[in-house]
Amino acid sequence: MTDADLNNRRREGCNRAPRFLSPDESRHWVPQTIQLGGTNAIVLANAGKQWKSMRLINFDLTTPSFGIELIGLGFVWDLHNFGTFLGVNFCTNDNTAVMRWLIEIQPGADDHPATKYSGCELAFRALNLMIISPRDRSLPLSEDLCISGISKVVPGDTKAEYRTRRHWNAEDPFHLLFEFQSGRSMEIDAETVELIGVIAGQ
């Protein structure tokens, strides 16, 4: 890949000038090895910054463990039955990650988010950790489009069912775990995460 190709990819992905980590900043990012479904996964974790708890700016989960809905922007967002996961974008220039969904209309529901929005985003800022696990290769790729559960989990490398809680105090540290029908999961820790409604054509 030429320098010109690399610069074009940076502009397409983030639309802003690249910012490189200084030697002092780069020392904070260290590789870690964890077990995910019997497979070693290498992740980057920011060891230099520790936040007590990720802040959900304008939404909440309907249940803290294995839920499928978010509450925010005046709506209940059912991401399992009426959401199609479009993907996640990680931008190194500003250390953010954005998950995106297309929202389908719910027949007969006047208070459904699709009456106002065509989709939604979860924007993670000051990203601290992101882990994407292996998927079940025997399942079709379409199973990656559907959320099967969203949970708050205690930071750690044990199985998700041992990291959930029924009750969370405001100061308790947690990561958000997104599990898909394909068996793939995404675990994210950041300083903040915001729910953004997407209007078609904007």
N, C-alpha and C positions, 0 to 999 in steps of 0.2 A: 504494500500500500504506500502510495506517495504521500508527501507532506500535504499536497493539495487535497487529496482524498480525505485525509484525516481531518483537515480543517473544515471541509464540507460537512462531514459527519457531525462535528461539534456544533456547527451552526444549525443543522437540521434538528438535532436532538434537544438543544437548549436555547437557541436563538440569543445567546449572550456570549460575551468574550470569555474564554477559558481562564480559570484562576487555578494556578498550580499551588500545591501545598508547600509551605516552607519547610526546611529541614526540621525545625522545632515541631511543626504541626504533624509532619509525617511520622514522627516517633510515636504518636499516640495511636496510630492504626496498626494493629498487630494481627497476624493470622491465628485462628483457633481451629482445632479439629474437634468435631462432635460426631456422635453416632445418630444417623437418621435412617430408620428402617433397615438397619444392618449395614448401611453404607456410610463410609467416612465422608463428611462434607467439610470443605474448607470455607470459612466465612471470615469477613473482615469486621472487627469490632473496635470501636473507638475506646481504647483503654484510658485515655486521658480525660474523658468527660463522663461524669456519673450524675444522672438525674434521679431524684427520689421516686418520681412517678411521671410517666408520660401524661400530658394534659390533652384531654379531648375537648377541643375548643367549643364546638357548637352542636355536639350530638352525644348520644349515649347508646349502649347496647340494651335491647329489651330484656336480656338475661345475660349474666356474666360468663356463662359457660355453654358452648355448643349452640348458640342462637343463630338465627338467620336474618334478623331484622335490626335496623338502626332507627333511632328516633332523632330527627333533627330537621331544621328548616320548615317546621310545621307539618311534617309528614312522618308516617311510618314506612321505611324503605325495606320491602321484602326482597332481599337479594337472591334468595333461593328460587322462589316461584316466579318472580317477575323481573329478575336481573340477569343480564348476560355479561360475564366478565370479559372485558376487551384486552386486558393486559396491565402491565406495570412498567413505568419508566423510571429509571434511576439516573439522575443527573449529577455528575461529579463536580460540575462547576459551582453549584451552590449547595451540594450535599442534601438533596431532597429526593423523595420517591413519591410517585403518584400512581394510585390504583384507579382503574376506570371501569365503569359499568354502563351498559345500555339498559334503560328501564322500559319495560313493556306496559301497555295499558291494562288495568284490571277491570274487566267488564262490570258495569253497574256500580262502580265506586267513584263517587264525586270527590272524595278526599284523597285520592291516590296521587302520588308524586308525579305520575306521567301526565296528569292534567296540566302541569306547569312546566315540567322538565323532561328532556329526552334521555337524560342520564345523570350520573353523579360521579364524583371523584373523591377519593380520600387522599389528601395532600399531607405527607409527612415531612416536617421540616427539622433541621438539625438532626439528621439521621444518625443513629448510634449503632444499629445492628440490623441486618436483613439476611434471613436464611431462607432459601428455597429448597425444598426437599425433593427427592426422587418421586416419580409417579408410577402407577401400576401400568406397565407397558402393554398388558393384555386388554386394557380398556381403550375405547376410541378417544381421539383427541377432543371430541365434543364434550367429554366429561370434565375437561379443564375449564369449561365455560360456566360451570354451576358450583356455587358455594354450598357446602354441606354443613358448615358450622363456623362461627366466629366466637372466640373466647379470649378473655383475659387470662394470662397464665403467669405463674411465678417464674422469674428468670432462672434458667437452668437447662440441662441437657437430658432430662428424664422424659418419659412419655407424657403426652399432653394430659391424659386422664388423671395423672398424679400431680399435676401442676395447677389445677383449677380450684376455685373456691366458690362457696355460695355467697359469701359476703366479703366486700373489699372496703377497707378504710381509705379515705382520701389520700393519705400519705403512703399507702402500700405501693411498692414498685411492681410494675407488671409489663409484660409485652403483649401485643395483640397477635393472635394466631388465627390465620385464615386457612380453613381446610376445604378442599374441593372434592367433588365426586370421583375424580380420577385417583384419589389417594395422595395427590400432591398437597403440600402445605407451604404457607409463607408465614414466617415469624418476623415481626418488625418491632423495633424499639426506636423511639425518636423523642425529641423534646416536646413537640406538639404534633397533633394531627387534626385536620379540619375537613368537615364535610362540605363539598361544593356542588351545588346544583348546576347542571349543564343544560342550557337552552339551545335547541336545534338551530343551526345557522349562525351561532355566535362563537 
